[in-house]
Amino acid sequence: MKKGVLNLLKGTFLVSGDAPKNWLFIIFASFLAVIMISSSHSADKKVHRIAALNEEVKELRSQFVDVRSDVQQLKLESTILGAVSEKGLVPSEAPPKKIKVKSRKTDDQ
């Protein structure tokens, strides 16, 4: 056991008779490790991007609610009356009248 650990630390398995097989395995394991690290970094980037987009969605939703409440405030009759009274317009005192148009039938139809 002591000799096996000592041989491992010295790296004799890399220069022994079946070294090409060991080298191929080491290269393959290193390649898989690089792919795994790359995949992990890619996943982390996506998680951070999703978090940033969720924050942006919350901010935009809040902004939408604020703008919608402002628009509702502007559509109120009292707000409109205040805005047009500055220009000298006043509401009519007589209620509006409906105009009904009767169509005539022609003889050729």
N, CA, C and O atoms as a GROMACS GRO file, in nm:
protein
  436
    1MET      N    1   0.083  -0.119   0.000
    1MET     CA    2   0.000   0.000   0.000
    1MET      C    3   0.088   0.125   0.000
    1MET      O    4   0.063   0.219  -0.075
    2LYS      N    5   0.190   0.125   0.085
    2LYS     CA    6   0.280   0.239   0.092
    2LYS      C    7   0.353   0.259  -0.039
    2LYS      O    8   0.376   0.372  -0.082
    3LYS      N    9   0.389   0.149  -0.102
    3LYS     CA   10   0.459   0.156  -0.230
    3LYS      C   11   0.367   0.209  -0.340
    3LYS      O   12   0.412   0.282  -0.429
    4GLY      N   13   0.238   0.172  -0.335
    4GLY     CA   14   0.141   0.219  -0.435
    4GLY      C   15   0.119   0.369  -0.426
    4GLY      O   16   0.111   0.437  -0.528
    5VAL      N   17   0.110   0.420  -0.303
    5VAL     CA   18   0.091   0.563  -0.285
    5VAL      C   19   0.216   0.638  -0.327
    5VAL      O   20   0.208   0.745  -0.388
    6LEU      N   21   0.330   0.582  -0.295
    6LEU     CA   22   0.456   0.645  -0.333
    6LEU      C   23   0.471   0.648  -0.485
    6LEU      O   24   0.516   0.749  -0.541
    7ASN      N   25   0.435   0.540  -0.553
    7ASN     CA   26   0.439   0.537  -0.700
    7ASN      C   27   0.340   0.638  -0.760
    7ASN      O   28   0.370   0.700  -0.862
    8LEU      N   29   0.226   0.653  -0.698
    8LEU     CA   30   0.126   0.750  -0.746
    8LEU      C   31   0.181   0.892  -0.733
    8LEU      O   32   0.168   0.973  -0.825
    9LEU      N   33   0.242   0.922  -0.619
    9LEU     CA   34   0.297   1.055  -0.599
    9LEU      C   35   0.415   1.084  -0.692
    9LEU      O   36   0.432   1.197  -0.738
   10LYS      N   37   0.493   0.984  -0.720
   10LYS     CA   38   0.607   1.002  -0.811
   10LYS      C   39   0.561   1.015  -0.956
   10LYS      O   40   0.632   1.072  -1.038
   11GLY      N   41   0.446   0.962  -0.987
   11GLY     CA   42   0.395   0.968  -1.124
   11GLY      C   43   0.450   0.860  -1.213
   11GLY      O   44   0.457   0.879  -1.334
   12THR      N   45   0.488   0.746  -1.156
   12THR     CA   46   0.543   0.638  -1.239
   12THR      C   47   0.438   0.578  -1.332
   12THR      O   48   0.472   0.517  -1.433
   13PHE      N   49   0.311   0.595  -1.299
   13PHE     CA   50   0.206   0.542  -1.387
   13PHE      C   51   0.200   0.617  -1.519
   13PHE      O   52   0.142   0.568  -1.616
   14LEU      N   53   0.260   0.736  -1.524
   14LEU     CA   54   0.259   0.815  -1.647
   14LEU      C   55   0.373   0.778  -1.741
   14LEU      O   56   0.370   0.815  -1.859
   15VAL      N   57   0.472   0.706  -1.691
   15VAL     CA   58   0.587   0.671  -1.776
   15VAL      C   59   0.605   0.520  -1.787
   15VAL      O   60   0.701   0.473  -1.848
   16SER      N   61   0.515   0.444  -1.729
   16SER     CA   62   0.528   0.298  -1.735
   16SER      C   63   0.489   0.246  -1.873
   16SER      O   64   0.467   0.326  -1.964
   17GLY      N   65   0.482   0.117  -1.890
   17GLY     CA   66   0.456   0.055  -2.021
   17GLY      C   67   0.319   0.088  -2.078
   17GLY      O   68   0.308   0.109  -2.199
   18ASP      N   69   0.214   0.092  -1.997
   18ASP     CA   70   0.080   0.124  -2.048
   18ASP      C   71   0.042   0.270  -2.021
   18ASP      O   72  -0.073   0.300  -1.992
   19ALA      N   73   0.140   0.359  -2.029
   19ALA     CA   74   0.120   0.502  -2.005
   19ALA      C   75   0.025   0.569  -2.104
   19ALA      O   76  -0.052   0.656  -2.063
   20PRO      N   77   0.026   0.531  -2.234
   20PRO     CA   78  -0.067   0.599  -2.326
   20PRO      C   79  -0.214   0.583  -2.284
   20PRO      O   80  -0.294   0.675  -2.302
   21LYS      N   81  -0.248   0.469  -2.230
   21LYS     CA   82  -0.385   0.447  -2.183
   21LYS      C   83  -0.415   0.542  -2.067
   21LYS      O   84  -0.523   0.600  -2.060
   22ASN      N   85  -0.320   0.557  -1.976
   22ASN     CA   86  -0.339   0.647  -1.862
   22ASN      C   87  -0.347   0.793  -1.908
   22ASN      O   88  -0.430   0.869  -1.858
   23TRP      N   89  -0.262   0.832  -2.004
   23TRP     CA   90  -0.264   0.968  -2.055
   23TRP      C   91  -0.397   1.000  -2.123
   23TRP      O   92  -0.451   1.108  -2.105
   24LEU      N   93  -0.449   0.905  -2.200
   24LEU     CA   94  -0.578   0.927  -2.266
   24LEU      C   95  -0.689   0.948  -2.164
   24LEU      O   96  -0.776   1.033  -2.181
   25PHE      N   97  -0.685   0.868  -2.057
   25PHE     CA   98  -0.788   0.884  -1.953
   25PHE      C   99  -0.775   1.020  -1.884
   25PHE      O  100  -0.876   1.084  -1.856
   26ILE      N  101  -0.652   1.062  -1.857
   26ILE     CA  102  -0.630   1.192  -1.791
   26ILE      C  103  -0.677   1.306  -1.881
   26ILE      O  104  -0.739   1.401  -1.833
   27ILE      N  105  -0.648   1.298  -2.009
   27ILE     CA  106  -0.693   1.401  -2.104
   27ILE      C  107  -0.845   1.402  -2.113
   27ILE      O  108  -0.905   1.510  -2.116
   28PHE      N  109  -0.907   1.285  -2.117
   28PHE     CA  110  -1.053   1.275  -2.123
   28PHE      C  111  -1.115   1.333  -1.996
   28PHE      O  112  -1.212   1.408  -2.004
   29ALA      N  113  -1.060   1.298  -1.880
   29ALA     CA  114  -1.114   1.350  -1.754
   29ALA      C  115  -1.097   1.502  -1.747
   29ALA      O  116  -1.186   1.572  -1.699
   30SER      N  117  -0.984   1.554  -1.795
   30SER     CA  118  -0.962   1.698  -1.796
   30SER      C  119  -1.060   1.768  -1.888
   30SER      O  120  -1.112   1.875  -1.856
   31PHE      N  121  -1.086   1.709  -2.004
   31PHE     CA  122  -1.182   1.764  -2.099
   31PHE      C  123  -1.322   1.769  -2.038
   31PHE      O  124  -1.393   1.869  -2.052
   32LEU      N  125  -1.362   1.662  -1.970
   32LEU     CA  126  -1.493   1.661  -1.904
   32LEU      C  127  -1.501   1.766  -1.793
   32LEU      O  128  -1.605   1.829  -1.774
   33ALA      N  129  -1.390   1.785  -1.720
   33ALA     CA  130  -1.388   1.886  -1.613
   33ALA      C  131  -1.404   2.027  -1.672
   33ALA      O  132  -1.475   2.110  -1.615
   34VAL      N  133  -1.339   2.053  -1.785
   34VAL     CA  134  -1.351   2.185  -1.849
   34VAL      C  135  -1.494   2.207  -1.896
   34VAL      O  136  -1.548   2.317  -1.881
   35ILE      N  137  -1.555   2.105  -1.954
   35ILE     CA  138  -1.694   2.118  -2.000
   35ILE      C  139  -1.787   2.142  -1.881
   35ILE      O  140  -1.879   2.224  -1.889
   36MET      N  141  -1.764   2.071  -1.771
   36MET     CA  142  -1.849   2.087  -1.653
   36MET      C  143  -1.834   2.228  -1.594
   36MET      O  144  -1.934   2.289  -1.556
   37ILE      N  145  -1.714   2.280  -1.588
   37ILE     CA  146  -1.691   2.415  -1.536
   37ILE      C  147  -1.757   2.518  -1.627
   37ILE      O  148  -1.819   2.613  -1.580
   38SER      N  149  -1.742   2.500  -1.757
   38SER     CA  150  -1.804   2.592  -1.853
   38SER      C  151  -1.956   2.591  -1.841
   38SER      O  152  -2.020   2.696  -1.844
   39SER      N  153  -2.012   2.474  -1.827
   39SER     CA  154  -2.157   2.462  -1.812
   39SER      C  155  -2.205   2.528  -1.684
   39SER      O  156  -2.309   2.593  -1.682
   40SER      N  157  -2.130   2.512  -1.578
   40SER     CA  158  -2.166   2.574  -1.450
   40SER      C  159  -2.163   2.726  -1.460
   40SER      O  160  -2.253   2.793  -1.410
   41HIS      N  161  -2.060   2.781  -1.524
   41HIS     CA  162  -2.053   2.926  -1.543
   41HIS      C  163  -2.168   2.977  -1.629
   41HIS      O  164  -2.225   3.082  -1.601
   42SER      N  165  -2.201   2.903  -1.732
   42SER     CA  166  -2.312   2.942  -1.818
   42SER      C  167  -2.444   2.942  -1.741
   42SER      O  168  -2.525   3.034  -1.756
   43ALA      N  169  -2.465   2.842  -1.659
   43ALA     CA  170  -2.587   2.835  -1.578
   43ALA      C  171  -2.592   2.951  -1.478
   43ALA      O  172  -2.698   3.009  -1.457
   44ASP      N  173  -2.479   2.984  -1.417
   44ASP     CA  174  -2.475   3.096  -1.323
   44ASP      C  175  -2.508   3.228  -1.393
   44ASP      O  176  -2.581   3.310  -1.338
   45LYS      N  177  -2.456   3.247  -1.513
   45LYS     CA  178  -2.486   3.369  -1.589
   45LYS      C  179  -2.636   3.379  -1.616
   45LYS      O  180  -2.695   3.486  -1.605
   46LYS      N  181  -2.696   3.266  -1.653
   46LYS     CA  182  -2.839   3.266  -1.682
   46LYS      C  183  -2.921   3.296  -1.557
   46LYS      O  184  -3.021   3.368  -1.564
   47VAL      N  185  -2.880   3.242  -1.443
   47VAL     CA  186  -2.952   3.268  -1.318
   47VAL      C  187  -2.944   3.416  -1.282
   47VAL      O  188  -3.044   3.474  -1.242
   48HIS      N  189  -2.827   3.476  -1.297
   48HIS     CA  190  -2.813   3.619  -1.268
   48HIS      C  191  -2.894   3.703  -1.366
   48HIS      O  192  -2.954   3.803  -1.327
   49ARG      N  193  -2.897   3.664  -1.491
   49ARG     CA  194  -2.975   3.737  -1.592
   49ARG      C  195  -3.125   3.729  -1.561
   49ARG      O  196  -3.197   3.828  -1.573
   50ILE      N  197  -3.171   3.611  -1.520
   50ILE     CA  198  -3.312   3.593  -1.485
   50ILE      C  199  -3.347   3.679  -1.363
   50ILE      O  200  -3.453   3.741  -1.360
   51ALA      N  201  -3.260   3.683  -1.264
   51ALA     CA  202  -3.285   3.766  -1.146
   51ALA      C  203  -3.292   3.913  -1.183
   51ALA      O  204  -3.378   3.986  -1.134
   52ALA      N  205  -3.201   3.958  -1.270
   52ALA     CA  206  -3.203   4.097  -1.313
   52ALA      C  207  -3.330   4.129  -1.391
   52ALA      O  208  -3.389   4.236  -1.373
   53LEU      N  209  -3.373   4.038  -1.476
   53LEU     CA  210  -3.495   4.060  -1.553
   53LEU      C  211  -3.618   4.061  -1.463
   53LEU      O  212  -3.712   4.138  -1.486
   54ASN      N  213  -3.620   3.977  -1.361
   54ASN     CA  214  -3.732   3.977  -1.266
   54ASN      C  215  -3.739   4.110  -1.192
   54ASN      O  216  -3.848   4.163  -1.169
   55GLU      N  217  -3.624   4.164  -1.154
   55GLU     CA  218  -3.622   4.295  -1.088
   55GLU      C  219  -3.674   4.403  -1.183
   55GLU      O  220  -3.748   4.492  -1.142
   56GLU      N  221  -3.634   4.395  -1.309
   56GLU     CA  222  -3.680   4.493  -1.407
   56GLU      C  223  -3.831   4.483  -1.428
   56GLU      O  224  -3.899   4.584  -1.444
   57VAL      N  225  -3.883   4.360  -1.430
   57VAL     CA  226  -4.027   4.340  -1.445
   57VAL      C  227  -4.102   4.402  -1.326
   57VAL      O  228  -4.204   4.467  -1.345
   58LYS      N  229  -4.051   4.381  -1.204
   58LYS     CA  230  -4.115   4.439  -1.086
   58LYS      C  231  -4.115   4.592  -1.095
   58LYS      O  232  -4.214   4.656  -1.064
   59GLU      N  233  -4.002   4.648  -1.138
   59GLU     CA  234  -3.992   4.793  -1.150
   59GLU      C  235  -4.088   4.847  -1.255
   59GLU      O  236  -4.155   4.948  -1.234
   60LEU      N  237  -4.094   4.779  -1.370
   60LEU     CA  238  -4.184   4.824  -1.476
   60LEU      C  239  -4.330   4.809  -1.436
   60LEU      O  240  -4.414   4.892  -1.471
   61ARG      N  241  -4.362   4.703  -1.363
   61ARG     CA  242  -4.500   4.684  -1.317
   61ARG      C  243  -4.539   4.795  -1.220
   61ARG      O  244  -4.650   4.848  -1.226
   62SER      N  245  -4.447   4.832  -1.132
   62SER     CA  246  -4.473   4.940  -1.038
   62SER      C  247  -4.490   5.072  -1.112
   62SER      O  248  -4.579   5.151  -1.080
   63GLN      N  249  -4.407   5.095  -1.211
   63GLN     CA  250  -4.417   5.216  -1.292
   63GLN      C  251  -4.550   5.219  -1.367
   63GLN      O  252  -4.612   5.325  -1.379
   64PHE      N  253  -4.594   5.104  -1.417
   64PHE     CA  254  -4.723   5.096  -1.487
   64PHE      C  255  -4.838   5.132  -1.395
   64PHE      O  256  -4.928   5.206  -1.435
   65VAL      N  257  -4.835   5.081  -1.272
   65VAL     CA  258  -4.942   5.111  -1.178
   65VAL      C  259  -4.944   5.259  -1.146
   65VAL      O  260  -5.052   5.319  -1.136
   66ASP      N  261  -4.827   5.321  -1.129
   66ASP     CA  262  -4.821   5.464  -1.102
   66ASP      C  263  -4.878   5.546  -1.218
   66ASP      O  264  -4.957   5.638  -1.196
   67VAL      N  265  -4.839   5.512  -1.338
   67VAL     CA  266  -4.887   5.586  -1.456
   67VAL      C  267  -5.037   5.566  -1.474
   67VAL      O  268  -5.108   5.660  -1.509
   68ARG      N  269  -5.084   5.443  -1.451
   68ARG     CA  270  -5.228   5.417  -1.466
   68ARG      C  271  -5.308   5.498  -1.365
   68ARG      O  272  -5.414   5.551  -1.400
   69SER      N  273  -5.260   5.510  -1.242
   69SER     CA  274  -5.333   5.589  -1.143
   69SER      C  275  -5.330   5.738  -1.181
   69SER      O  276  -5.428   5.809  -1.160
   70ASP      N  277  -5.217   5.784  -1.237
   70ASP     CA  278  -5.211   5.924  -1.283
   70ASP      C  279  -5.311   5.948  -1.396
   70ASP      O  280  -5.379   6.051  -1.398
   71VAL      N  281  -5.320   5.854  -1.488
   71VAL     CA  282  -5.414   5.870  -1.600
   71VAL      C  283  -5.558   5.868  -1.550
   71VAL      O  284  -5.641   5.946  -1.597
   72GLN      N  285  -5.589   5.781  -1.456
   72GLN     CA  286  -5.724   5.778  -1.400
   72GLN      C  287  -5.757   5.911  -1.331
   72GLN      O  288  -5.870   5.959  -1.339
   73GLN      N  289  -5.658   5.968  -1.264
   73GLN     CA  290  -5.678   6.098  -1.200
   73GLN      C  291  -5.704   6.206  -1.305
   73GLN      O  292  -5.790   6.292  -1.285
   74LEU      N  293  -5.632   6.201  -1.416
   74LEU     CA  294  -5.650   6.301  -1.521
   74LEU      C  295  -5.785   6.287  -1.592
   74LEU      O  296  -5.835   6.385  -1.647
   75LYS      N  297  -5.843   6.168  -1.592
   75LYS     CA  298  -5.970   6.146  -1.662
   75LYS      C  299  -6.091   6.188  -1.579
   75LYS      O  300  -6.203   6.188  -1.629
   76LEU      N  301  -6.070   6.224  -1.454
   76LEU     CA  302  -6.182   6.264  -1.370
   76LEU      C  303  -6.244   6.394  -1.423
   76LEU      O  304  -6.174   6.482  -1.475
   77GLU      N  305  -6.375   6.404  -1.408
   77GLU     CA  306  -6.446   6.521  -1.460
   77GLU      C  307  -6.398   6.650  -1.393
   77GLU      O  308  -6.386   6.754  -1.458
   78SER      N  309  -6.371   6.643  -1.265
   78SER     CA  310  -6.326   6.764  -1.194
   78SER      C  311  -6.191   6.811  -1.247
   78SER      O  312  -6.168   6.931  -1.257
   79THR      N  313  -6.102   6.719  -1.280
   79THR     CA  314  -5.971   6.756  -1.333
   79THR      C  315  -5.986   6.820  -1.471
   79THR      O  316  -5.920   6.919  -1.502
   80ILE      N  317  -6.072   6.761  -1.552
   80ILE     CA  318  -6.094   6.815  -1.687
   80ILE      C  319  -6.159   6.953  -1.680
   80ILE      O  320  -6.121   7.044  -1.754
   81LEU      N  321  -6.258   6.969  -1.590
   81LEU     CA  322  -6.323   7.100  -1.575
   81LEU      C  323  -6.222   7.206  -1.531
   81LEU      O  324  -6.227   7.319  -1.578
   82GLY      N  325  -6.132   7.170  -1.442
   82GLY     CA  326  -6.030   7.265  -1.397
   82GLY      C  327  -5.937   7.304  -1.511
   82GLY      O  328  -5.898   7.421  -1.521
   83ALA      N  329  -5.901   7.209  -1.596
   83ALA     CA  330  -5.808   7.236  -1.706
   83ALA      C  331  -5.872   7.323  -1.812
   83ALA      O  332  -5.807   7.413  -1.865
   84VAL      N  333  -5.999   7.298  -1.846
   84VAL     CA  334  -6.063   7.376  -1.952
   84VAL      C  335  -6.115   7.511  -1.901
   84VAL      O  336  -6.134   7.603  -1.980
   85SER      N  337  -6.138   7.524  -1.770
   85SER     CA  338  -6.184   7.653  -1.718
   85SER      C  339  -6.072   7.757  -1.726
   85SER      O  340  -6.100   7.877  -1.736
   86GLU      N  341  -5.947   7.712  -1.723
   86GLU     CA  342  -5.835   7.806  -1.740
   86GLU      C  343  -5.834   7.866  -1.880
   86GLU      O  344  -5.784   7.976  -1.901
   87LYS      N  345  -5.890   7.793  -1.976
   87LYS     CA  346  -5.894   7.843  -2.113
   87LYS      C  347  -6.025   7.916  -2.143
   87LYS      O  348  -6.048   7.958  -2.256
   88GLY      N  349  -6.111   7.932  -2.042
   88GLY     CA  350  -6.234   8.008  -2.060
   88GLY      C  351  -6.353   7.922  -2.102
   88GLY      O  352  -6.459   7.976  -2.133
   89LEU      N  353  -6.339   7.792  -2.103
   89LEU     CA  354  -6.451   7.706  -2.139
   89LEU      C  355  -6.528   7.667  -2.013
   89LEU      O  356  -6.470   7.641  -1.908
   90VAL      N  357  -6.659   7.664  -2.026
   90VAL     CA  358  -6.745   7.625  -1.913
   90VAL      C  359  -6.841   7.518  -1.962
   90VAL      O  360  -6.872   7.513  -2.082
   91PRO      N  361  -6.889   7.434  -1.874
   91PRO     CA  362  -6.985   7.332  -1.918
   91PRO      C  363  -7.119   7.394  -1.957
   91PRO      O  364  -7.158   7.499  -1.904
   92SER      N  365  -7.186   7.330  -2.048
   92SER     CA  366  -7.316   7.378  -2.096
   92SER      C  367  -7.420   7.360  -1.986
   92SER      O  368  -7.418   7.261  -1.912
   93GLU      N  369  -7.510   7.456  -1.978
   93GLU     CA  370  -7.615   7.446  -1.877
   93GLU      C  371  -7.735   7.370  -1.929
   93GLU      O  372  -7.813   7.316  -1.851
   94ALA      N  373  -7.750   7.364  -2.059
   94ALA     CA  374  -7.861   7.289  -2.118
   94ALA      C  375  -7.813   7.148  -2.151
   94ALA      O  376  -7.703   7.131  -2.203
   95PRO      N  377  -7.893   7.050  -2.121
   95PRO     CA  378  -7.850   6.913  -2.152
   95PRO      C  379  -7.844   6.891  -2.304
   95PRO      O  380  -7.915   6.958  -2.379
   96PRO      N  381  -7.763   6.799  -2.347
   96PRO     CA  382  -7.753   6.774  -2.492
   96PRO      C  383  -7.881   6.713  -2.547
   96PRO      O  384  -7.954   6.644  -2.475
   97LYS      N  385  -7.908   6.740  -2.673
   97LYS     CA  386  -8.026   6.685  -2.739
   97LYS      C  387  -7.982   6.585  -2.844
   97LYS      O  388  -7.880   6.604  -2.911
   98LYS      N  389  -8.058   6.478  -2.857
   98LYS     CA  390  -8.028   6.378  -2.959
   98LYS      C  391  -8.087   6.422  -3.092
   98LYS      O  392  -8.198   6.475  -3.099
   99ILE      N  393  -8.011   6.399  -3.195
   99ILE     CA  394  -8.058   6.430  -3.329
   99ILE      C  395  -8.084   6.299  -3.399
   99ILE      O  396  -7.994   6.216  -3.414
  100LYS      N  397  -8.206   6.279  -3.440
  100LYS     CA  398  -8.240   6.156  -3.510
  100LYS      C  399  -8.257   6.186  -3.657
  100LYS      O  400  -8.325   6.282  -3.694
  101VAL      N  401  -8.195   6.106  -3.742
  101VAL     CA  402  -8.202   6.124  -3.885
  101VAL      C  403  -8.280   6.006  -3.941
  101VAL      O  404  -8.246   5.890  -3.920
  102LYS      N  405  -8.388   6.040  -4.013
  102LYS     CA  406  -8.467   5.934  -4.075
  102LYS      C  407  -8.426   5.922  -4.220
  102LYS      O  408  -8.416   6.022  -4.291
  103SER      N  409  -8.402   5.801  -4.262
  103SER     CA  410  -8.362   5.781  -4.402
  103SER      C  411  -8.488   5.756  -4.485
  103SER      O  412  -8.584   5.694  -4.440
  104ARG      N  413  -8.484   5.806  -4.607
  104ARG     CA  414  -8.596   5.786  -4.700
  104ARG      C  415  -8.565   5.669  -4.789
  104ARG      O  416  -8.452   5.650  -4.834
  105LYS      N  417  -8.666   5.591  -4.816
  105LYS     CA  418  -8.647   5.481  -4.910
  105LYS      C  419  -8.669   5.533  -5.050
  105LYS      O  420  -8.764   5.607  -5.077
  106THR      N  421  -8.581   5.493  -5.138
  106THR     CA  422  -8.596   5.534  -5.277
  106THR      C  423  -8.673   5.426  -5.352
  106THR      O  424  -8.682   5.312  -5.307
  107ASP      N  425  -8.728   5.463  -5.467
  107ASP     CA  426  -8.809   5.370  -5.545
  107ASP      C  427  -8.726   5.261  -5.611
  107ASP      O  428  -8.780   5.153  -5.634
  108ASP      N  429  -8.600   5.283  -5.642
  108ASP     CA  430  -8.523   5.183  -5.712
  108ASP      C  431  -8.467   5.075  -5.617
  108ASP      O  432  -8.399   4.985  -5.665
  109GLN      N  433  -8.492   5.080  -5.492
  109GLN     CA  434  -8.440   4.974  -5.404
  109GLN      C  435  -8.540   4.868  -5.381
  109GLN      O  436  -8.512   4.772  -5.310
   0.00000   0.00000   0.00000
